[in-house]
Amino acid sequence: MQRIYQHKNKQMKGFSFKYNLNKLVYFEQFEDMDSAILREKMLKKWNREWKNRLINELNPSWKDLYFDLVG
């Protein structure tokens, strides 16, 4: 949740900050940080079409899921 909050509030000076992206349209939960990092690295290697397909399968309207998570 901390990382999501940081991205949403532009505290991370990475890709999402550079391109003004602040909508959470996809996420996965992991038991441990190592698994999450491995998955993140794998997804970063995917091309845009593959990522879009993954999002469209689970969130076809590209709804911002952030507020569903924080309640």
PQR file with spaces between the fields and no chain letter, atoms N, CA, C, O and H, PARSE charges and radii, in Angstrom:
ATOM       1  N    MET     1       0.814   -1.196    0.000 -0.4000 1.5000
ATOM       2  CA   MET     1       0.000    0.000    0.000 -0.0000 2.0000
ATOM       3  C    MET     1       0.861    1.265    0.000  0.5500 1.7000
ATOM       4  O    MET     1       0.487    2.285   -0.578 -0.5500 1.4000
ATOM       5  N    GLN     2       1.999    1.180    0.648 -0.4000 1.5000
ATOM       6  CA   GLN     2       2.875    2.356    0.721 -0.0000 2.0000
ATOM       7  C    GLN     2       3.328    2.781   -0.670  0.5500 1.7000
ATOM       8  O    GLN     2       3.323    3.967   -0.998 -0.5500 1.4000
ATOM       9  H    GLN     2       2.303    0.351    1.118  0.4000 1.0000
ATOM      10  N    ARG     3       3.716    1.810   -1.481 -0.4000 1.5000
ATOM      11  CA   ARG     3       4.198    2.121   -2.831 -0.0000 2.0000
ATOM      12  C    ARG     3       3.078    2.723   -3.688  0.5500 1.7000
ATOM      13  O    ARG     3       3.312    3.655   -4.457 -0.5500 1.4000
ATOM      14  H    ARG     3       3.720    0.846   -1.214  0.4000 1.0000
ATOM      15  N    ILE     4       1.890    2.196   -3.551 -0.4000 1.5000
ATOM      16  CA   ILE     4       0.748    2.730   -4.299 -0.0000 2.0000
ATOM      17  C    ILE     4       0.499    4.183   -3.897  0.5500 1.7000
ATOM      18  O    ILE     4       0.291    5.044   -4.752 -0.5500 1.4000
ATOM      19  H    ILE     4       1.700    1.439   -2.926  0.4000 1.0000
ATOM      20  N    TYR     5       0.520    4.443   -2.602 -0.4000 1.5000
ATOM      21  CA   TYR     5       0.322    5.802   -2.099 -0.0000 2.0000
ATOM      22  C    TYR     5       1.398    6.742   -2.650  0.5500 1.7000
ATOM      23  O    TYR     5       1.099    7.867   -3.053 -0.5500 1.4000
ATOM      24  H    TYR     5       0.689    3.743   -1.908  0.4000 1.0000
ATOM      25  N    GLN     6       2.641    6.278   -2.664 -0.4000 1.5000
ATOM      26  CA   GLN     6       3.748    7.103   -3.157 -0.0000 2.0000
ATOM      27  C    GLN     6       3.543    7.460   -4.624  0.5500 1.7000
ATOM      28  O    GLN     6       3.752    8.608   -5.015 -0.5500 1.4000
ATOM      29  H    GLN     6       2.884    5.365   -2.337  0.4000 1.0000
ATOM      30  N    HIS     7       3.139    6.495   -5.432 -0.4000 1.5000
ATOM      31  CA   HIS     7       2.890    6.768   -6.850 -0.0000 2.0000
ATOM      32  C    HIS     7       1.714    7.729   -7.015  0.5500 1.7000
ATOM      33  O    HIS     7       1.792    8.687   -7.785 -0.5500 1.4000
ATOM      34  H    HIS     7       2.969    5.563   -5.114  0.4000 1.0000
ATOM      35  N    LYS     8       0.647    7.474   -6.305 -0.4000 1.5000
ATOM      36  CA   LYS     8      -0.569    8.286   -6.425 -0.0000 2.0000
ATOM      37  C    LYS     8      -0.299    9.744   -6.058  0.5500 1.7000
ATOM      38  O    LYS     8      -0.903   10.654   -6.625 -0.5500 1.4000
ATOM      39  H    LYS     8       0.584    6.695   -5.681  0.4000 1.0000
ATOM      40  N    ASN     9       0.604    9.958   -5.112 -0.4000 1.5000
ATOM      41  CA   ASN     9       0.904   11.304   -4.632 -0.0000 2.0000
ATOM      42  C    ASN     9       2.216   11.853   -5.182  0.5500 1.7000
ATOM      43  O    ASN     9       2.782   12.805   -4.644 -0.5500 1.4000
ATOM      44  H    ASN     9       1.094    9.219   -4.651  0.4000 1.0000
ATOM      45  N    LYS    10       2.688   11.235   -6.265 -0.4000 1.5000
ATOM      46  CA   LYS    10       3.865   11.702   -7.010 -0.0000 2.0000
ATOM      47  C    LYS    10       5.111   11.858   -6.137  0.5500 1.7000
ATOM      48  O    LYS    10       5.884   12.802   -6.301 -0.5500 1.4000
ATOM      49  H    LYS    10       2.228   10.462   -6.702  0.4000 1.0000
ATOM      50  N    GLN    11       5.292   10.924   -5.213 -0.4000 1.5000
ATOM      51  CA   GLN    11       6.471   10.925   -4.364 -0.0000 2.0000
ATOM      52  C    GLN    11       7.605   10.108   -4.980  0.5500 1.7000
ATOM      53  O    GLN    11       8.740   10.175   -4.508 -0.5500 1.4000
ATOM      54  H    GLN    11       4.664   10.157   -5.080  0.4000 1.0000
ATOM      55  N    MET    12       7.311    9.344   -6.020 -0.4000 1.5000
ATOM      56  CA   MET    12       8.313    8.531   -6.711 -0.0000 2.0000
ATOM      57  C    MET    12       8.649    9.226   -8.032  0.5500 1.7000
ATOM      58  O    MET    12       7.752    9.517   -8.823 -0.5500 1.4000
ATOM      59  H    MET    12       6.389    9.290   -6.404  0.4000 1.0000
ATOM      60  N    LYS    13       9.903    9.485   -8.267 -0.4000 1.5000
ATOM      61  CA   LYS    13      10.322   10.222   -9.468 -0.0000 2.0000
ATOM      62  C    LYS    13      10.637    9.268  -10.626  0.5500 1.7000
ATOM      63  O    LYS    13      11.650    9.432  -11.305 -0.5500 1.4000
ATOM      64  H    LYS    13      10.631    9.248   -7.625  0.4000 1.0000
ATOM      65  N    GLY    14       9.787    8.291  -10.847 -0.4000 1.5000
ATOM      66  CA   GLY    14      10.005    7.314  -11.902 -0.0000 2.0000
ATOM      67  C    GLY    14       9.082    7.526  -13.084  0.5500 1.7000
ATOM      68  O    GLY    14       8.695    8.651  -13.399 -0.5500 1.4000
ATOM      69  H    GLY    14       8.964    8.158  -10.294  0.4000 1.0000
ATOM      70  N    PHE    15       8.735    6.419  -13.737 -0.4000 1.5000
ATOM      71  CA   PHE    15       7.922    6.419  -14.947 -0.0000 2.0000
ATOM      72  C    PHE    15       6.579    7.117  -14.731  0.5500 1.7000
ATOM      73  O    PHE    15       6.180    7.960  -15.533 -0.5500 1.4000
ATOM      74  H    PHE    15       9.050    5.505  -13.481  0.4000 1.0000
ATOM      75  N    SER    16       5.889    6.766  -13.654 -0.4000 1.5000
ATOM      76  CA   SER    16       4.554    7.343  -13.423 -0.0000 2.0000
ATOM      77  C    SER    16       4.618    8.847  -13.175  0.5500 1.7000
ATOM      78  O    SER    16       3.705    9.578  -13.560 -0.5500 1.4000
ATOM      79  H    SER    16       6.213    6.080  -13.002  0.4000 1.0000
ATOM      80  N    PHE    17       5.676    9.310  -12.542 -0.4000 1.5000
ATOM      81  CA   PHE    17       5.854   10.749  -12.316 -0.0000 2.0000
ATOM      82  C    PHE    17       6.146   11.454  -13.637  0.5500 1.7000
ATOM      83  O    PHE    17       5.556   12.489  -13.946 -0.5500 1.4000
ATOM      84  H    PHE    17       6.418    8.716  -12.229  0.4000 1.0000
ATOM      85  N    LYS    18       7.059   10.880  -14.406 -0.4000 1.5000
ATOM      86  CA   LYS    18       7.484   11.488  -15.670 -0.0000 2.0000
ATOM      87  C    LYS    18       6.315   11.670  -16.640  0.5500 1.7000
ATOM      88  O    LYS    18       6.228   12.688  -17.327 -0.5500 1.4000
ATOM      89  H    LYS    18       7.538   10.039  -14.154  0.4000 1.0000
ATOM      90  N    TYR    19       5.419   10.683  -16.693 -0.4000 1.5000
ATOM      91  CA   TYR    19       4.316   10.720  -17.648 -0.0000 2.0000
ATOM      92  C    TYR    19       2.972   11.085  -17.002  0.5500 1.7000
ATOM      93  O    TYR    19       1.916   10.909  -17.609 -0.5500 1.4000
ATOM      94  H    TYR    19       5.490    9.857  -16.135  0.4000 1.0000
ATOM      95  N    ASN    20       3.027   11.593  -15.764 -0.4000 1.5000
ATOM      96  CA   ASN    20       1.839   12.058  -15.042 -0.0000 2.0000
ATOM      97  C    ASN    20       0.754   10.981  -14.961  0.5500 1.7000
ATOM      98  O    ASN    20      -0.421   11.246  -15.213 -0.5500 1.4000
ATOM      99  H    ASN    20       3.885   11.736  -15.271  0.4000 1.0000
ATOM     100  N    LEU    21       1.167    9.773  -14.607 -0.4000 1.5000
ATOM     101  CA   LEU    21       0.233    8.658  -14.467 -0.0000 2.0000
ATOM     102  C    LEU    21      -0.110    8.485  -12.995  0.5500 1.7000
ATOM     103  O    LEU    21       0.780    8.275  -12.171 -0.5500 1.4000
ATOM     104  H    LEU    21       2.121    9.557  -14.403  0.4000 1.0000
ATOM     105  N    ASN    22      -1.375    8.569  -12.663 -0.4000 1.5000
ATOM     106  CA   ASN    22      -1.755    8.436  -11.260 -0.0000 2.0000
ATOM     107  C    ASN    22      -2.999    7.574  -11.063  0.5500 1.7000
ATOM     108  O    ASN    22      -3.638    7.636  -10.013 -0.5500 1.4000
ATOM     109  H    ASN    22      -2.099    8.739  -13.333  0.4000 1.0000
ATOM     110  N    LYS    23      -3.338    6.781  -12.056 -0.4000 1.5000
ATOM     111  CA   LYS    23      -4.514    5.926  -11.987 -0.0000 2.0000
ATOM     112  C    LYS    23      -4.059    4.473  -11.825  0.5500 1.7000
ATOM     113  O    LYS    23      -3.292    3.967  -12.645 -0.5500 1.4000
ATOM     114  H    LYS    23      -2.818    6.731  -12.909  0.4000 1.0000
ATOM     115  N    LEU    24      -4.525    3.813  -10.782 -0.4000 1.5000
ATOM     116  CA   LEU    24      -4.195    2.410  -10.539 -0.0000 2.0000
ATOM     117  C    LEU    24      -5.230    1.543  -11.243  0.5500 1.7000
ATOM     118  O    LEU    24      -6.380    1.472  -10.810 -0.5500 1.4000
ATOM     119  H    LEU    24      -5.148    4.224  -10.116  0.4000 1.0000
ATOM     120  N    VAL    25      -4.829    0.884  -12.323 -0.4000 1.5000
ATOM     121  CA   VAL    25      -5.771    0.069  -13.092 -0.0000 2.0000
ATOM     122  C    VAL    25      -5.489   -1.424  -12.967  0.5500 1.7000
ATOM     123  O    VAL    25      -6.270   -2.248  -13.443 -0.5500 1.4000
ATOM     124  H    VAL    25      -3.894    0.941  -12.675  0.4000 1.0000
ATOM     125  N    TYR    26      -4.376   -1.772  -12.328 -0.4000 1.5000
ATOM     126  CA   TYR    26      -4.016   -3.180  -12.160 -0.0000 2.0000
ATOM     127  C    TYR    26      -3.089   -3.313  -10.959  0.5500 1.7000
ATOM     128  O    TYR    26      -2.236   -2.456  -10.726 -0.5500 1.4000
ATOM     129  H    TYR    26      -3.742   -1.103  -11.942  0.4000 1.0000
ATOM     130  N    PHE    27      -3.257   -4.366  -10.216 -0.4000 1.5000
ATOM     131  CA   PHE    27      -2.324   -4.655   -9.126 -0.0000 2.0000
ATOM     132  C    PHE    27      -2.359   -6.144   -8.803  0.5500 1.7000
ATOM     133  O    PHE    27      -3.316   -6.845   -9.130 -0.5500 1.4000
ATOM     134  H    PHE    27      -3.950   -5.062  -10.405  0.4000 1.0000
ATOM     135  N    GLU    28      -1.318   -6.599   -8.168 -0.4000 1.5000
ATOM     136  CA   GLU    28      -1.231   -7.961   -7.657 -0.0000 2.0000
ATOM     137  C    GLU    28      -0.734   -7.878   -6.227  0.5500 1.7000
ATOM     138  O    GLU    28       0.002   -6.958   -5.871 -0.5500 1.4000
ATOM     139  H    GLU    28      -0.540   -6.029   -7.903  0.4000 1.0000
ATOM     140  N    GLN    29      -1.133   -8.833   -5.413 -0.4000 1.5000
ATOM     141  CA   GLN    29      -0.668   -8.887   -4.033 -0.0000 2.0000
ATOM     142  C    GLN    29       0.237  -10.100   -3.857  0.5500 1.7000
ATOM     143  O    GLN    29       0.001  -11.154   -4.447 -0.5500 1.4000
ATOM     144  H    GLN    29      -1.731   -9.580   -5.702  0.4000 1.0000
ATOM     145  N    PHE    30       1.272   -9.941   -3.043 -0.4000 1.5000
ATOM     146  CA   PHE    30       2.246  -10.996   -2.810 -0.0000 2.0000
ATOM     147  C    PHE    30       2.493  -11.172   -1.325  0.5500 1.7000
ATOM     148  O    PHE    30       2.316  -10.244   -0.536 -0.5500 1.4000
ATOM     149  H    PHE    30       1.464   -9.085   -2.563  0.4000 1.0000
ATOM     150  N    GLU    31       2.901  -12.369   -0.958 -0.4000 1.5000
ATOM     151  CA   GLU    31       3.204  -12.672    0.437 -0.0000 2.0000
ATOM     152  C    GLU    31       4.518  -12.041    0.884  0.5500 1.7000
ATOM     153  O    GLU    31       4.687  -11.697    2.054 -0.5500 1.4000
ATOM     154  H    GLU    31       3.045  -13.123   -1.599  0.4000 1.0000
ATOM     155  N    ASP    32       5.451  -11.891   -0.065 -0.4000 1.5000
ATOM     156  CA   ASP    32       6.761  -11.356    0.317 -0.0000 2.0000
ATOM     157  C    ASP    32       7.284  -10.406   -0.759  0.5500 1.7000
ATOM     158  O    ASP    32       6.865  -10.461   -1.916 -0.5500 1.4000
ATOM     159  H    ASP    32       5.314  -12.170   -1.015  0.4000 1.0000
ATOM     160  N    MET    33       8.195   -9.546   -0.360 -0.4000 1.5000
ATOM     161  CA   MET    33       8.738   -8.504   -1.233 -0.0000 2.0000
ATOM     162  C    MET    33       9.522   -9.097   -2.403  0.5500 1.7000
ATOM     163  O    MET    33       9.451   -8.575   -3.516 -0.5500 1.4000
ATOM     164  H    MET    33       8.535   -9.501    0.580  0.4000 1.0000
ATOM     165  N    ASP    34      10.261  -10.171   -2.171 -0.4000 1.5000
ATOM     166  CA   ASP    34      11.056  -10.773   -3.249 -0.0000 2.0000
ATOM     167  C    ASP    34      10.176  -11.223   -4.411  0.5500 1.7000
ATOM     168  O    ASP    34      10.521  -11.003   -5.572 -0.5500 1.4000
ATOM     169  H    ASP    34      10.319  -10.595   -1.267  0.4000 1.0000
ATOM     170  N    SER    35       9.056  -11.844   -4.109 -0.4000 1.5000
ATOM     171  CA   SER    35       8.130  -12.286   -5.159 -0.0000 2.0000
ATOM     172  C    SER    35       7.552  -11.098   -5.917  0.5500 1.7000
ATOM     173  O    SER    35       7.406  -11.146   -7.138 -0.5500 1.4000
ATOM     174  H    SER    35       8.775  -12.023   -3.165  0.4000 1.0000
ATOM     175  N    ALA    36       7.227  -10.045   -5.199 -0.4000 1.5000
ATOM     176  CA   ALA    36       6.678   -8.840   -5.834 -0.0000 2.0000
ATOM     177  C    ALA    36       7.699   -8.206   -6.767  0.5500 1.7000
ATOM     178  O    ALA    36       7.356   -7.784   -7.872 -0.5500 1.4000
ATOM     179  H    ALA    36       7.346  -10.006   -4.207  0.4000 1.0000
ATOM     180  N    ILE    37       8.938   -8.137   -6.333 -0.4000 1.5000
ATOM     181  CA   ILE    37      10.000   -7.539   -7.155 -0.0000 2.0000
ATOM     182  C    ILE    37      10.244   -8.371   -8.401  0.5500 1.7000
ATOM     183  O    ILE    37      10.422   -7.816   -9.485 -0.5500 1.4000
ATOM     184  H    ILE    37       9.217   -8.479   -5.435  0.4000 1.0000
ATOM     185  N    LEU    38      10.255   -9.692   -8.267 -0.4000 1.5000
ATOM     186  CA   LEU    38      10.434  -10.565   -9.437 -0.0000 2.0000
ATOM     187  C    LEU    38       9.315  -10.351  -10.455  0.5500 1.7000
ATOM     188  O    LEU    38       9.573  -10.262  -11.655 -0.5500 1.4000
ATOM     189  H    LEU    38      10.111  -10.143   -7.386  0.4000 1.0000
ATOM     190  N    ARG    39       8.084  -10.268   -9.980 -0.4000 1.5000
ATOM     191  CA   ARG    39       6.946  -10.062  -10.881 -0.0000 2.0000
ATOM     192  C    ARG    39       7.021   -8.689  -11.547  0.5500 1.7000
ATOM     193  O    ARG    39       6.747   -8.559  -12.740 -0.5500 1.4000
ATOM     194  H    ARG    39       7.874  -10.340   -9.005  0.4000 1.0000
ATOM     195  N    GLU    40       7.389   -7.671  -10.781 -0.4000 1.5000
ATOM     196  CA   GLU    40       7.514   -6.326  -11.341 -0.0000 2.0000
ATOM     197  C    GLU    40       8.563   -6.300  -12.448  0.5500 1.7000
ATOM     198  O    GLU    40       8.342   -5.695  -13.497 -0.5500 1.4000
ATOM     199  H    GLU    40       7.611   -7.777   -9.812  0.4000 1.0000
ATOM     200  N    LYS    41       9.693   -6.948  -12.224 -0.4000 1.5000
ATOM     201  CA   LYS    41      10.743   -6.996  -13.246 -0.0000 2.0000
ATOM     202  C    LYS    41      10.264   -7.727  -14.485  0.5500 1.7000
ATOM     203  O    LYS    41      10.586   -7.329  -15.604 -0.5500 1.4000
ATOM     204  H    LYS    41       9.872   -7.440  -11.372  0.4000 1.0000
ATOM     205  N    MET    42       9.492   -8.803  -14.296 -0.4000 1.5000
ATOM     206  CA   MET    42       8.971   -9.547  -15.430 -0.0000 2.0000
ATOM     207  C    MET    42       8.004   -8.678  -16.238  0.5500 1.7000
ATOM     208  O    MET    42       8.089   -8.631  -17.465 -0.5500 1.4000
ATOM     209  H    MET    42       9.230   -9.127  -13.386  0.4000 1.0000
ATOM     210  N    LEU    43       7.088   -7.994  -15.553 -0.4000 1.5000
ATOM     211  CA   LEU    43       6.111   -7.153  -16.255 -0.0000 2.0000
ATOM     212  C    LEU    43       6.776   -5.990  -16.987  0.5500 1.7000
ATOM     213  O    LEU    43       6.305   -5.571  -18.045 -0.5500 1.4000
ATOM     214  H    LEU    43       7.020   -8.033  -14.556  0.4000 1.0000
ATOM     215  N    LYS    44       7.851   -5.477  -16.437 -0.4000 1.5000
ATOM     216  CA   LYS    44       8.555   -4.370  -17.093 -0.0000 2.0000
ATOM     217  C    LYS    44       9.161   -4.791  -18.431  0.5500 1.7000
ATOM     218  O    LYS    44       9.405   -3.949  -19.295 -0.5500 1.4000
ATOM     219  H    LYS    44       8.234   -5.818  -15.578  0.4000 1.0000
ATOM     220  N    LYS    45       9.402   -6.076  -18.602 -0.4000 1.5000
ATOM     221  CA   LYS    45       9.951   -6.590  -19.864 -0.0000 2.0000
ATOM     222  C    LYS    45       8.865   -6.805  -20.917  0.5500 1.7000
ATOM     223  O    LYS    45       9.172   -6.938  -22.101 -0.5500 1.4000
ATOM     224  H    LYS    45       9.204   -6.761  -17.900  0.4000 1.0000
ATOM     225  N    TRP    46       7.619   -6.839  -20.503 -0.4000 1.5000
ATOM     226  CA   TRP    46       6.514   -7.053  -21.432 -0.0000 2.0000
ATOM     227  C    TRP    46       6.311   -5.827  -22.313  0.5500 1.7000
ATOM     228  O    TRP    46       6.587   -4.700  -21.902 -0.5500 1.4000
ATOM     229  H    TRP    46       7.370   -6.731  -19.541  0.4000 1.0000
ATOM     230  N    ASN    47       5.824   -6.062  -23.537 -0.4000 1.5000
ATOM     231  CA   ASN    47       5.493   -4.920  -24.392 -0.0000 2.0000
ATOM     232  C    ASN    47       4.127   -4.358  -23.989  0.5500 1.7000
ATOM     233  O    ASN    47       3.382   -4.983  -23.233 -0.5500 1.4000
ATOM     234  H    ASN    47       5.601   -6.977  -23.871  0.4000 1.0000
ATOM     235  N    ARG    48       3.821   -3.197  -24.494 -0.4000 1.5000
ATOM     236  CA   ARG    48       2.594   -2.486  -24.110 -0.0000 2.0000
ATOM     237  C    ARG    48       1.338   -3.307  -24.422  0.5500 1.7000
ATOM     238  O    ARG    48       0.403   -3.321  -23.622 -0.5500 1.4000
ATOM     239  H    ARG    48       4.426   -2.689  -25.108  0.4000 1.0000
ATOM     240  N    GLU    49       1.305   -3.981  -25.555 -0.4000 1.5000
ATOM     241  CA   GLU    49       0.125   -4.765  -25.931 -0.0000 2.0000
ATOM     242  C    GLU    49      -0.166   -5.857  -24.900  0.5500 1.7000
ATOM     243  O    GLU    49      -1.320   -6.063  -24.522 -0.5500 1.4000
ATOM     244  H    GLU    49       2.065   -3.970  -26.205  0.4000 1.0000
ATOM     245  N    TRP    50       0.871   -6.551  -24.448 -0.4000 1.5000
ATOM     246  CA   TRP    50       0.683   -7.608  -23.445 -0.0000 2.0000
ATOM     247  C    TRP    50       0.152   -7.023  -22.141  0.5500 1.7000
ATOM     248  O    TRP    50      -0.737   -7.599  -21.514 -0.5500 1.4000
ATOM     249  H    TRP    50       1.808   -6.383  -24.755  0.4000 1.0000
ATOM     250  N    LYS    51       0.695   -5.888  -21.736 -0.4000 1.5000
ATOM     251  CA   LYS    51       0.243   -5.240  -20.497 -0.0000 2.0000
ATOM     252  C    LYS    51      -1.207   -4.778  -20.633  0.5500 1.7000
ATOM     253  O    LYS    51      -2.005   -4.954  -19.713 -0.5500 1.4000
ATOM     254  H    LYS    51       1.417   -5.420  -22.245  0.4000 1.0000
ATOM     255  N    ASN    52      -1.544   -4.194  -21.766 -0.4000 1.5000
ATOM     256  CA   ASN    52      -2.923   -3.751  -21.997 -0.0000 2.0000
ATOM     257  C    ASN    52      -3.890   -4.930  -21.965  0.5500 1.7000
ATOM     258  O    ASN    52      -4.985   -4.822  -21.412 -0.5500 1.4000
ATOM     259  H    ASN    52      -0.895   -4.051  -22.513  0.4000 1.0000
ATOM     260  N    ARG    53      -3.494   -6.042  -22.550 -0.4000 1.5000
ATOM     261  CA   ARG    53      -4.343   -7.233  -22.561 -0.0000 2.0000
ATOM     262  C    ARG    53      -4.583   -7.735  -21.133  0.5500 1.7000
ATOM     263  O    ARG    53      -5.701   -8.110  -20.780 -0.5500 1.4000
ATOM     264  H    ARG    53      -2.605   -6.130  -22.999  0.4000 1.0000
ATOM     265  N    LEU    54      -3.535   -7.739  -20.326 -0.4000 1.5000
ATOM     266  CA   LEU    54      -3.655   -8.162  -18.929 -0.0000 2.0000
ATOM     267  C    LEU    54      -4.638   -7.265  -18.175  0.5500 1.7000
ATOM     268  O    LEU    54      -5.494   -7.756  -17.439 -0.5500 1.4000
ATOM     269  H    LEU    54      -2.627   -7.434  -20.613  0.4000 1.0000
ATOM     270  N    ILE    55      -4.512   -5.969  -18.357 -0.4000 1.5000
ATOM     271  CA   ILE    55      -5.419   -5.022  -17.695 -0.0000 2.0000
ATOM     272  C    ILE    55      -6.844   -5.209  -18.205  0.5500 1.7000
ATOM     273  O    ILE    55      -7.784   -5.256  -17.411 -0.5500 1.4000
ATOM     274  H    ILE    55      -3.816   -5.571  -18.955  0.4000 1.0000
ATOM     275  N    ASN    56      -7.012   -5.315  -19.515 -0.4000 1.5000
ATOM     276  CA   ASN    56      -8.350   -5.449  -20.106 -0.0000 2.0000
ATOM     277  C    ASN    56      -9.080   -6.701  -19.638  0.5500 1.7000
ATOM     278  O    ASN    56     -10.305   -6.701  -19.526 -0.5500 1.4000
ATOM     279  H    ASN    56      -6.249   -5.276  -20.160  0.4000 1.0000
ATOM     280  N    GLU    57      -8.332   -7.767  -19.365 -0.4000 1.5000
ATOM     281  CA   GLU    57      -8.956   -9.003  -18.890 -0.0000 2.0000
ATOM     282  C    GLU    57      -9.557   -8.825  -17.498  0.5500 1.7000
ATOM     283  O    GLU    57     -10.617   -9.379  -17.204 -0.5500 1.4000
ATOM     284  H    GLU    57      -7.336   -7.767  -19.456  0.4000 1.0000
ATOM     285  N    LEU    58      -8.892   -8.061  -16.647 -0.4000 1.5000
ATOM     286  CA   LEU    58      -9.314   -7.938  -15.251 -0.0000 2.0000
ATOM     287  C    LEU    58     -10.028   -6.628  -14.929  0.5500 1.7000
ATOM     288  O    LEU    58     -10.772   -6.550  -13.951 -0.5500 1.4000
ATOM     289  H    LEU    58      -8.032   -7.611  -16.886  0.4000 1.0000
ATOM     290  N    ASN    59      -9.805   -5.606  -15.746 -0.4000 1.5000
ATOM     291  CA   ASN    59     -10.399   -4.289  -15.490 -0.0000 2.0000
ATOM     292  C    ASN    59     -10.706   -3.619  -16.836  0.5500 1.7000
ATOM     293  O    ASN    59     -10.062   -2.634  -17.197 -0.5500 1.4000
ATOM     294  H    ASN    59      -9.201   -5.670  -16.540  0.4000 1.0000
ATOM     295  N    PRO    60     -11.683   -4.148  -17.577 -0.5600 1.5000
ATOM     296  CA   PRO    60     -11.937   -3.661  -18.940  0.2800 2.0000
ATOM     297  C    PRO    60     -12.298   -2.183  -19.045  0.5500 1.7000
ATOM     298  O    PRO    60     -12.087   -1.576  -20.095 -0.5500 1.4000
ATOM     299  N    SER    61     -12.832   -1.597  -17.993 -0.4000 1.5000
ATOM     300  CA   SER    61     -13.173   -0.173  -18.044 -0.0000 2.0000
ATOM     301  C    SER    61     -12.020    0.711  -17.568  0.5500 1.7000
ATOM     302  O    SER    61     -12.140    1.936  -17.567 -0.5500 1.4000
ATOM     303  H    SER    61     -13.003   -2.090  -17.140  0.4000 1.0000
ATOM     304  N    TRP    62     -10.925    0.110  -17.171 -0.4000 1.5000
ATOM     305  CA   TRP    62      -9.740    0.820  -16.666 -0.0000 2.0000
ATOM     306  C    TRP    62     -10.123    1.739  -15.504  0.5500 1.7000
ATOM     307  O    TRP    62      -9.636    2.864  -15.399 -0.5500 1.4000
ATOM     308  H    TRP    62     -10.827   -0.885  -17.171  0.4000 1.0000
ATOM     309  N    LYS    63     -10.995    1.242  -14.645 -0.4000 1.5000
ATOM     310  CA   LYS    63     -11.414    1.971  -13.446 -0.0000 2.0000
ATOM     311  C    LYS    63     -10.216    2.150  -12.513  0.5500 1.7000
ATOM     312  O    LYS    63      -9.377    1.256  -12.401 -0.5500 1.4000
ATOM     313  H    LYS    63     -11.391    0.327  -14.731  0.4000 1.0000
ATOM     314  N    ASP    64     -10.134    3.293  -11.849 -0.4000 1.5000
ATOM     315  CA   ASP    64      -9.085    3.533  -10.855 -0.0000 2.0000
ATOM     316  C    ASP    64      -9.401    2.682   -9.622  0.5500 1.7000
ATOM     317  O    ASP    64     -10.410    2.907   -8.954 -0.5500 1.4000
ATOM     318  H    ASP    64     -10.815    4.020  -11.940  0.4000 1.0000
ATOM     319  N    LEU    65      -8.553    1.721   -9.327 -0.4000 1.5000
ATOM     320  CA   LEU    65      -8.786    0.765   -8.247 -0.0000 2.0000
ATOM     321  C    LEU    65      -8.261    1.235   -6.892  0.5500 1.7000
ATOM     322  O    LEU    65      -8.458    0.561   -5.881 -0.5500 1.4000
ATOM     323  H    LEU    65      -7.733    1.538   -9.871  0.4000 1.0000
ATOM     324  N    TYR    66      -7.609    2.363   -6.870 -0.4000 1.5000
ATOM     325  CA   TYR    66      -6.982    2.856   -5.642 -0.0000 2.0000
ATOM     326  C    TYR    66      -7.985    2.982   -4.498  0.5500 1.7000
ATOM     327  O    TYR    66      -7.722    2.515   -3.390 -0.5500 1.4000
ATOM     328  H    TYR    66      -7.449    2.911   -7.692  0.4000 1.0000
ATOM     329  N    PHE    67      -9.109    3.597   -4.756 -0.4000 1.5000
ATOM     330  CA   PHE    67     -10.081    3.853   -3.691 -0.0000 2.0000
ATOM     331  C    PHE    67     -10.781    2.576   -3.231  0.5500 1.7000
ATOM     332  O    PHE    67     -11.258    2.508   -2.098 -0.5500 1.4000
ATOM     333  H    PHE    67      -9.322    3.975   -5.657  0.4000 1.0000
ATOM     334  N    ASP    68     -10.846    1.564   -4.095 -0.4000 1.5000
ATOM     335  CA   ASP    68     -11.364    0.263   -3.672 -0.0000 2.0000
ATOM     336  C    ASP    68     -10.416   -0.379   -2.658  0.5500 1.7000
ATOM     337  O    ASP    68     -10.854   -1.071   -1.739 -0.5500 1.4000
ATOM     338  H    ASP    68     -10.458    1.619   -5.015  0.4000 1.0000
ATOM     339  N    LEU    69      -9.136   -0.146   -2.832 -0.4000 1.5000
ATOM     340  CA   LEU    69      -8.139   -0.726   -1.923 -0.0000 2.0000
ATOM     341  C    LEU    69      -8.106   -0.039   -0.567  0.5500 1.7000
ATOM     342  O    LEU    69      -8.008   -0.696    0.470 -0.5500 1.4000
ATOM     343  H    LEU    69      -8.780    0.416   -3.578  0.4000 1.0000
ATOM     344  N    VAL    70      -8.188    1.281   -0.581 -0.4000 1.5000
ATOM     345  CA   VAL    70      -8.060    2.024    0.675 -0.0000 2.0000
ATOM     346  C    VAL    70      -9.398    2.177    1.399  0.5500 1.7000
ATOM     347  O    VAL    70      -9.445    2.636    2.541 -0.5500 1.4000
ATOM     348  H    VAL    70      -8.267    1.814   -1.423  0.4000 1.0000
ATOM     349  N    GLY    71     -10.465    1.796    0.738 -0.4000 1.5000
ATOM     350  CA   GLY    71     -11.755    1.717    1.377 -0.0000 2.0000
ATOM     351  C    GLY    71     -12.549    2.924    1.470  0.5500 1.7000
ATOM     352  O    GLY    71     -13.656    2.896    2.008 -0.5500 1.4000
ATOM     353  H    GLY    71     -10.427    1.423   -0.189  0.4000 1.0000
